Amino acid sequence: MKVSSKYLILFLFGFVCVSCAPKQHKEVKKTSKPNIILFVADDHGKDALGSYGNKIIQTPNLDKMASEGVRFNNAYCTSASCAASRSVILTGKFGHATGSYGHVHDYHHFSTYDNVKSLPVLLEQAGYETARIGKYHVAPEKVYHFNTVLEADPRSTLEMADACVDVLKSEKPFFLYFCTDDPHRGHPFVSDPWNLPNTFGNKKEPYPGEKQVVYDPKDVIVPDFLPDTKESREEIAQYYQSISRIDQGFGQLMKHLQDVGKLNNTIVFYISDNGMAFPGAKTTVYEPGIQLPCIVKNPMLKENKGGVNNAKISWVDLTPTILEMANVDYDTTEFHGKSFDKIIGKENPKGWDEVYASHTFHEITMYYPMRVAIEGKYKLIWNIAWQLDYPFASDLWASSTWQSVYRNHAEMYGNKTVDQYLRHAEFELFDLDKDPGEVNNLVEKKEYQEVLIHMKSKLKKFQLNTKDPWLIMWNHDNTLQGTGVDL
């Protein structure tokens, strides 16, 4: 049968269209990847959010996020120190395995090994636009590279949010790393006179667009680990004010996200790098230092919206979780953490009952390595340099909260004696259900010796699995030590 040229052309046109269809499908799949915002506050404890039970502080935007997402009750950083914590957030590895032992800036100069692949680099390779704004505090740049670096006053989250609009409009899926300086203590750390509260970045005049929320010291909630003094209350009031400024900027960022039409395909995380900047929290491995807020809003999530999740998760889990959410293939053995993406919608998921912490330095002058294992209700702390007095970060030593205790020769600091705070036992074992304040060390109790042995074995296994150089401190175990010769 003869086919006219007209029909032949139509047939060939149809064939070409059909053969092109898979390419069109791939393109749609590529652009349908979710956008991701990782919002990291600086020294914001779990104590100061409305959604976590504080009825004084005003955080309506973050509370709204919690009502639409999932609030984690047992989320932990691995080190209550800014730079060390942030390296873990962006690599999925403990700092003792990457050289990120403490602060990056100035003479501290700790830096991540240059063969480590970070979250922004992996996302960029997968086709994401990667952008950061605010506090960076990691090094080197080639390891923690972002396509775009945005500039704004890191104390003004409203200004920071406005600076992000072009990234939110990106035609490619985006990963935005949004890091405030709030509510970190403000400079200068040393007040004159000594009993003035630190500003926590607050100013007499509001930042552009800010509606200042000022708190009366008599109304604030003083956590049990802090002394209930005039100085402590005044500093907590300043801390609250700084957090309310974060909340306004977060609300502004969500408004911009809605305005560009991407609210429904953007996953948002709200976390902090470590606990509140008060002695007894920041730089310690006690619960106020390492158990932190974590709110995740995933618009695609069908279950547990507005609910809680009691799984024990860690900042070492964030990188694999975000990679899985972004549909990026990765080798699970490359990370010390594991993805919690599949269990976000569950309140009490099985198999998520243990976490670990590893702190070595804050500042270079603050050598005090600690390793922690938490399993179920039990927590073991190994103070490797227990013979030393517990060191103070420069901002914490200068705080009027501490100085009021120090200058008045007070016996107690919160729920511990000053001596207990300054001089730690080599091992500290706590039952967090019975003793959430971590006051009663169970190490010497006969009935807890089996628990102690078990928890020590967990800690050793963790150190071995994560190639912790401080494993050598167990009976001079040099399992991980090399020859000292480059082959």
C-alpha positions, 0 to 999 in steps of 0.5 A: 500500500502506498503511503502518502508523504503527508501521512509519512510526515505525521507518522515520523512526527509522532515517533519523534514525540514519543521518543522524546517523552522519557527525556521530558519525564526526567526533566520533570523529576529533576525539578520536583526535588524538594527545596530544603532550609536548614535554620540554625540558631546559635546557643538556643536551648530547648528551655526557651520555646513556646512549643517546648513548654515555655509559657513566657517566651513569645515565639509564635512563628516557630510555634506555628511551625511546630503545629504544622510539623513534628517536634523532636523531644530527644534531639542531641548535638554531639558537642556543645560548642559552635564550630565543632557542632556545625562541622558535624551538622554538615558532614554527618561525622563526629568531629574527633574523626574529621579534625574538627576538635574545636573552634575554627577562628583566630588562633584556635585554628581547628579545621576539617580534613580536606578529603571530607565531603560535606552536605552542601558539596554533595547537594551541589553535585546532585543539582541543587543551588546551595546558599548560606547566610550568617554564621559560618564557623567551619573550615576549610571553605573548599570542604564546606563550599556553597554556590552562593554566599549572602550578606546581612547583619547576622543579628537581624534575622529580618534583614537576613530573611530579606536577603534570601529572596533571590535564592528562594526564587531559584529555578533549581531546587535550593538548599539554604543554610540560614545561621543566626548569631542570635541568641549568642552572647554579645560583645563585649563579654566583660561588662563594666560594672561586672553585674550588668547583664550581657546584651545577647545582641540586643540594642536599645533601638530595634533592628530594622523592622523588629518589634522589640519584645522585652521581658521582665526578669521576674517573669522568666523561667530559671532552669534548675541548673542555674542559680535563681539570682538577680543576675541570672534572671536579668541575663535570661531576660536578654536571652529571651529577647534575642530569641524573639528576634529570631522568631520574627526573622523566621516568620519573615522567611516563611512569608517570602517562601509563601510569596514565591509559591514554594511553601508546599515543596520546601522542607524546613528544619529548625535547630540550634548548634548547642544549649544556652550560653550559660555555665552548666549548658554550653560547652558541657555534655549535660542535658541542657548543653546537648539536648536541643530543639529540633522542629521539622516541617515537611509539607509532604508528610502525611502523618503526625503533623503537629505531633511529637517524636520521641526518637533519640536523634543526633546532629550526626544524622542530619546530613544523611537525612537531608540527602535522603529527603533530596533523593540523593544516592549516598553510601551509608557507610560514609557517615556516622549517622543514619537518616531519620526521614522514614520515622519522622511521622512516628511518635515512638519509633523502634530502634532509636533509643541511643545517641552519643556525644563527643567533646574535646575542645571549645577554645584551644585553651579549654582542653577537656575531652568528654565522651558520652553514651546514652541508651534508654534512660541511662547516660554515661559520661567519661571525663577523660581529663577529669583531674583538671578543673572544668574550664570556662569559655571566655563568654561564660566566665565573664557572665554576671550569672557566674560572677555573682556566684564566684564573687560571693563565694556561694556554695551552690551553683543551681542544683549542684555545688560549685565544687561539683561543677568545677571538679568532675568524677572520671565517670558519671552515670545517671538515670535520666528518668529518675534524675533529669537534673544529673545530680546523683552519680550512680557509678559507686552504687553496687546495684548499677555495676552491670549497667556501668560495665554495659555502658562502658562497652557501648562507649568503647565500641562507639569510639572504635567505630568512629575512629576516635583517637581518644580510644587510646586513653582506655589502658593505652589502647593504640588500636587506631594509631598509625605508624607515623610514616606516610606510605 
